[in-house]
Each structure stands twice: as C-alpha cells, then as structure tokens.
Amino acid sequence: MIHVALNPRVQENLHAELKEAVKLTGGLTAKTIERRNTPYLHAVLRENYRLTPPFGSIYFKRASQDEVVINQVSFPKNSMFFLKSKFNDTSVLEDAHEFRPERWLADAVEERSGTDLEEMDHPLLRDGFGAGARRCPGSRVATNEVLCMIAQLVLDYEIRAPPSIKSFLEIPYALKSLISPELPKLEFVPRPQNLQPDSGEK
C-alpha cells in the first residue's frame, strides 16, 4: 500500500486495469486476479517484493564441507553466507530505487532475456515464499489474498501517503525475523463512483 500511495501514476494505471478486468469478469472474482486478466496487478506485487523484500537475505548457506575462497579471501569451514538481491543496487540496476511495475510485464522480461539483467527473473527472487520443494505450502493462498486486497482497495479508494514522505527510503524499519517497517498512516479517499448518494435521512 505504501508503494501504491507513493506512486500515483502506478495507482491510476492499476485502477484503470482493474476497472476493465471487473467489467470483463462480471465483478471482482478469482478470475479477475488471474495474471492474464490483470498483468499489471501481478507486476505491482512482483515489484513490491523486489524493492522491499520481507527478509534481509534471499538465501543463506553454511560452508559445511570445507573452507571457501572468494576473490582470494578465505572463509573458514562453517562460515555462514547470506545472499542479498543485487537488483536493489543502483550500480547494477540504474533505477533500482524506483517503483516501476512495468519491468515485470511480458515485453520487458523478453527484452532482458540473454542479458545480465535476466537474473532478475530467477525463481528465488520472484517472491518471499522460497522456491522448489521447500517453497511455503501456503504461498498460493497468501498471494491470492494479497492480490484481492490490493484490487479491492484500489478499486474503492484513492490511497494517499502523508505529504511529508516522498520515498519509501524515508520509512524506518527494524530487522527482526522479517523486515518490519514503521508504516505511516495512509489516507483512503473514496473514489467518486463509490460514494453513496445522500438519501436525506439522518
């Protein structure tokens, strides 16, 4: 919600897509949030995971067999390595601090195929649920819940961040079992088509 509130262009693009999808599917249903009907909605969630992942690292591994040498630096046996996504680094991705869901649409993914940026699409970087046999078994339910929540809120409200906050980088956070931000209070302004007419009753 913070990313949506801080990026009005993204919010309006998402609202326009959702309005069309709801017309197509006859209401906000499970079909509405399918990727083929709301690709931008899915891209918004994917960009959220890239920019503000829930964990401090995407993968960790212990050197349990022997010492490990990296760039001529020796790490003793049983050293623990924590790997972070390099795609939050502006030296790797120039606009890394910008919330730009368009980077996850099909054309953009195809365009970076075969380039150094192709790694962005690795399954381990896709979301906060892991990958393969150890992937969270509730990931589909959780993802659908989040997609439904975002869709309903953006359809019903214009979401605004406090004027004093210009970037997500200004929001303090604590590193616990998950990265826990101190979220500011958002303003939810009903969209005109969702305002109920005044019946005159008191």
C-alpha positions as CSV (number, residue, x, y, z in Angstrom):
1,M,0.0,0.0,0.0
2,I,2.9,2.4,0.7
3,H,4.3,1.9,-2.8
4,V,0.9,2.4,-4.3
5,A,0.3,5.5,-2.3
6,L,3.7,7.0,-3.1
7,N,3.3,6.4,-6.8
8,P,0.1,8.0,-8.1
9,R,0.9,7.1,-11.7
10,V,1.2,3.4,-10.8
11,Q,-2.0,3.6,-8.8
12,E,-4.0,5.1,-11.6
13,N,-2.7,2.6,-14.1
14,L,-3.7,-0.2,-11.7
15,H,-7.1,1.3,-11.1
16,A,-7.7,1.5,-14.9
17,E,-6.7,-2.1,-15.4
18,L,-8.9,-3.3,-12.5
19,K,-11.9,-1.4,-13.8
20,E,-11.6,-3.1,-17.2
21,A,-11.0,-6.5,-15.7
22,V,-14.0,-6.2,-13.4
23,K,-16.2,-5.4,-16.4
24,L,-14.8,-8.4,-18.3
25,T,-15.2,-10.8,-15.4
26,G,-18.5,-9.5,-14.0
27,G,-17.2,-8.4,-10.7
28,L,-14.1,-8.9,-8.5
29,T,-13.8,-12.6,-8.7
30,A,-11.0,-15.2,-8.7
31,K,-11.0,-14.9,-12.5
32,T,-10.3,-11.1,-12.2
33,I,-7.0,-11.6,-10.4
34,E,-5.7,-14.2,-12.9
35,R,-2.5,-12.9,-14.5
36,R,-3.9,-13.0,-18.0
37,N,-6.7,-10.5,-16.9
38,T,-4.6,-8.3,-14.6
39,P,-1.0,-8.5,-15.5
40,Y,-0.2,-5.0,-14.1
41,L,-1.7,-6.1,-10.7
42,H,0.7,-9.0,-10.6
43,A,3.6,-6.8,-11.7
44,V,2.8,-4.4,-8.8
45,L,3.1,-7.3,-6.3
46,R,6.3,-8.5,-8.0
47,E,7.9,-5.1,-7.9
48,N,7.0,-4.8,-4.2
49,Y,8.9,-8.0,-3.5
50,R,11.9,-6.7,-5.4
51,L,12.1,-3.3,-3.8
52,T,11.1,-4.2,-0.3
53,P,11.6,-7.9,0.3
54,P,10.3,-9.4,3.6
55,F,13.7,-10.9,4.5
56,G,17.1,-9.4,4.9
57,S,18.6,-12.1,2.5
58,I,17.2,-14.2,-0.3
59,Y,19.3,-17.2,0.6
60,F,21.7,-18.4,3.2
61,K,24.2,-21.3,3.2
62,R,26.8,-22.7,5.6
63,A,30.2,-23.8,4.2
64,S,29.8,-27.2,5.9
65,Q,32.3,-29.2,3.8
66,D,35.4,-27.1,3.8
67,E,36.8,-23.5,3.7
68,V,35.6,-21.3,0.9
69,V,37.7,-18.9,-1.1
70,I,36.0,-15.9,-2.7
71,N,38.0,-13.3,-4.6
72,Q,41.2,-14.5,-2.8
73,V,39.6,-14.2,0.6
74,S,39.5,-17.4,2.6
75,F,36.4,-18.1,4.8
76,P,36.8,-21.0,7.3
77,K,34.7,-24.1,7.4
78,N,31.2,-23.5,8.9
79,S,31.1,-19.9,7.8
80,M,27.6,-18.7,7.1
81,F,26.8,-16.8,3.9
82,F,23.8,-14.6,3.4
83,L,23.0,-13.6,-0.2
84,K,21.1,-10.4,-1.0
85,S,19.5,-9.4,-4.3
86,K,21.8,-7.2,-6.3
87,F,18.9,-5.7,-8.1
88,N,18.3,-3.3,-5.3
89,D,21.7,-1.8,-6.0
90,T,21.8,1.2,-8.3
91,S,25.2,0.2,-9.6
92,V,23.6,-2.9,-11.1
93,L,20.1,-1.6,-11.9
94,E,20.1,2.1,-12.6
95,D,16.6,2.8,-11.4
96,A,16.7,0.3,-8.6
97,H,15.0,2.6,-6.1
98,E,12.1,3.4,-8.4
99,F,8.8,1.5,-8.1
100,R,8.3,0.5,-11.7
101,P,6.0,-2.5,-12.2
102,E,6.4,-2.2,-16.0
103,R,9.7,-4.0,-15.6
104,W,7.8,-7.3,-14.9
105,L,5.4,-7.1,-17.9
106,A,6.0,-9.7,-20.7
107,D,7.7,-7.4,-23.1
108,A,10.2,-6.2,-20.6
109,V,11.0,-9.7,-19.4
110,E,11.5,-10.8,-23.0
111,E,13.7,-7.7,-23.7
112,R,16.2,-8.6,-21.0
113,S,16.4,-12.3,-21.9
114,G,20.0,-13.2,-22.6
115,T,21.4,-10.0,-20.8
116,D,23.0,-9.6,-17.4
117,L,19.6,-8.4,-16.1
118,E,18.0,-11.8,-17.0
119,E,18.9,-13.0,-13.4
120,M,16.1,-10.7,-12.1
121,D,13.6,-13.4,-13.2
122,H,15.2,-16.2,-11.2
123,P,12.5,-18.0,-9.1
124,L,14.4,-17.3,-5.8
125,L,13.9,-13.5,-6.5
126,R,10.2,-13.8,-7.5
127,D,8.6,-13.5,-4.1
128,G,9.1,-14.1,-0.4
129,F,8.0,-17.8,-0.3
130,G,11.1,-19.6,-1.4
131,A,11.3,-22.0,-4.4
132,G,11.3,-25.7,-5.2
133,A,10.5,-28.4,-2.6
134,R,10.9,-26.0,0.3
135,R,8.6,-23.4,-1.0
136,C,5.9,-22.3,1.5
137,P,2.9,-24.6,1.0
138,G,0.5,-21.7,1.7
139,S,2.1,-19.4,-0.9
140,R,-0.8,-19.5,-3.4
141,V,-3.4,-18.7,-0.8
142,A,-1.4,-15.9,0.6
143,T,-0.7,-14.4,-2.8
144,N,-4.3,-14.5,-3.8
145,E,-5.3,-12.9,-0.6
146,V,-2.8,-10.0,-1.2
147,L,-3.9,-9.6,-4.8
148,C,-7.6,-9.5,-3.7
149,M,-6.9,-6.9,-1.0
150,I,-4.9,-4.7,-3.3
151,A,-7.5,-4.9,-6.0
152,Q,-10.5,-4.1,-3.8
153,L,-8.7,-1.2,-2.0
154,V,-7.5,0.4,-5.3
155,L,-11.0,0.0,-6.9
156,D,-12.7,1.6,-3.9
157,Y,-10.2,4.3,-2.8
158,E,-7.5,6.7,-3.8
159,I,-4.7,5.9,-1.4
160,R,-2.5,8.8,-0.3
161,A,0.7,8.8,1.7
162,P,1.5,11.7,4.2
163,P,2.9,14.7,2.2
164,S,6.0,14.6,4.4
165,I,7.1,11.2,2.9
166,K,8.5,11.4,-0.6
167,S,10.2,8.0,-0.8
168,F,9.9,4.5,0.8
169,L,13.6,5.0,1.8
170,E,12.4,7.5,4.4
171,I,10.4,4.9,6.3
172,P,12.3,3.5,9.3
173,Y,12.3,-0.3,9.8
174,A,13.7,-2.9,12.1
175,L,15.3,-6.2,11.1
176,K,13.6,-8.9,13.1
177,S,12.6,-12.4,11.8
178,L,11.2,-10.3,9.0
179,I,11.9,-6.7,7.9
180,S,9.4,-4.7,9.9
181,P,8.7,-1.2,8.7
182,E,7.1,1.5,10.9
183,L,4.3,2.2,8.5
184,P,2.9,5.8,8.3
185,K,-0.8,6.4,8.5
186,L,-2.3,6.4,5.0
187,E,-5.4,8.3,3.8
188,F,-8.1,6.3,2.0
189,V,-10.3,8.6,-0.1
190,P,-13.4,7.0,-1.6
191,R,-13.4,7.2,-5.4
192,P,-16.3,9.2,-6.8
193,Q,-18.1,6.2,-8.3
194,N,-18.2,4.5,-4.9
195,L,-19.8,7.4,-3.0
196,Q,-23.3,6.6,-1.9
197,P,-25.9,9.3,-2.8
198,D,-27.3,11.2,0.2
199,S,-30.8,9.8,0.9
200,G,-31.6,12.8,3.0
201,E,-32.2,10.6,6.1
202,K,-30.5,11.5,9.3
